[in-house]
Amino acid sequence: MSDKASRLSRYEVGIDSYRAAKILIDRYGDGAKTEASLRLQDLLEAGDRVGALAWAEIVYAVEEMQRVPLDGEARN
């Protein structure tokens, strides 16, 4: 994953990225992050920086949606 993706906060990621993440999770389950990461890598290799940034946000959103909540953290 790119350095930018690892530094994103949940407030910088748009709702559309979370919607896309939900679709990936519904389709691929635990493999959603892998699928999103492969697409991100394809776009990086193709030189599509804008598309790669969008998919970096989706990778982040998948990670956020699948991670275990921290102690005391509220979940929606």
C-alpha distance (Angstrom), angle and dihedral (degrees) to the residues before:
residue distance angle dihedral
M1 . . .
S2 3.79 . .
D3 3.79 122.6 .
K4 3.80 89.3 -114.5
A5 3.81 92.5 56.4
S6 3.78 92.1 50.8
R7 3.82 90.7 53.5
L8 3.80 98.2 48.5
S9 3.76 117.0 115.6
R10 3.76 122.9 -146.6
Y11 3.80 88.4 -108.0
E12 3.81 92.8 59.3
V13 3.79 94.3 53.0
G14 3.77 114.1 86.5
I15 3.77 126.1 -128.9
D16 3.81 90.6 -110.6
S17 3.81 89.8 62.4
Y18 3.80 89.9 53.4
R19 3.80 90.2 47.8
A20 3.80 90.7 51.7
A21 3.81 89.5 46.8
K22 3.81 90.2 53.2
I23 3.80 90.9 52.5
L24 3.81 91.0 49.8
I25 3.81 91.9 47.9
D26 3.80 90.9 49.2
R27 3.80 90.9 49.6
Y28 3.82 102.5 37.4
G29 3.81 104.8 20.0
D30 3.80 110.5 -165.9
G31 3.82 89.2 3.4
A32 3.82 93.4 62.4
K33 3.80 94.2 98.9
T34 3.79 91.1 49.8
E35 3.81 92.1 50.5
A36 3.81 92.4 48.0
S37 3.80 91.5 45.8
L38 3.81 91.3 51.8
R39 3.79 90.8 52.4
L40 3.81 90.1 47.7
Q41 3.81 90.5 51.3
D42 3.82 91.8 48.8
L43 3.79 91.0 53.1
L44 3.80 92.6 47.0
E45 3.79 90.7 51.2
A46 3.81 90.0 48.9
G47 3.80 90.4 52.3
D48 3.81 93.9 -116.7
R49 3.79 99.1 144.0
V50 3.81 95.4 170.9
G51 3.78 92.9 50.7
A52 3.80 90.7 44.6
L53 3.79 91.5 53.5
A54 3.80 90.3 51.3
W55 3.81 90.5 51.2
A56 3.80 91.6 44.9
E57 3.80 86.5 59.6
I58 3.81 90.2 49.2
V59 3.81 91.1 50.7
Y60 3.80 88.9 51.3
A61 3.81 91.4 48.1
V62 3.81 91.4 50.6
E63 3.82 89.8 50.6
E64 3.80 91.3 49.8
M65 3.79 93.6 47.6
Q66 3.80 93.8 48.1
R67 3.78 100.7 41.2
V68 3.78 124.1 104.7
P69 3.82 111.5 -104.9
L70 3.78 117.7 -108.4
D71 3.79 117.9 -113.8
G72 3.79 108.8 -73.8
E73 3.79 93.4 6.6
A74 3.80 115.4 140.2
R75 3.79 117.2 -129.6
N76 3.78 125.1 -154.8
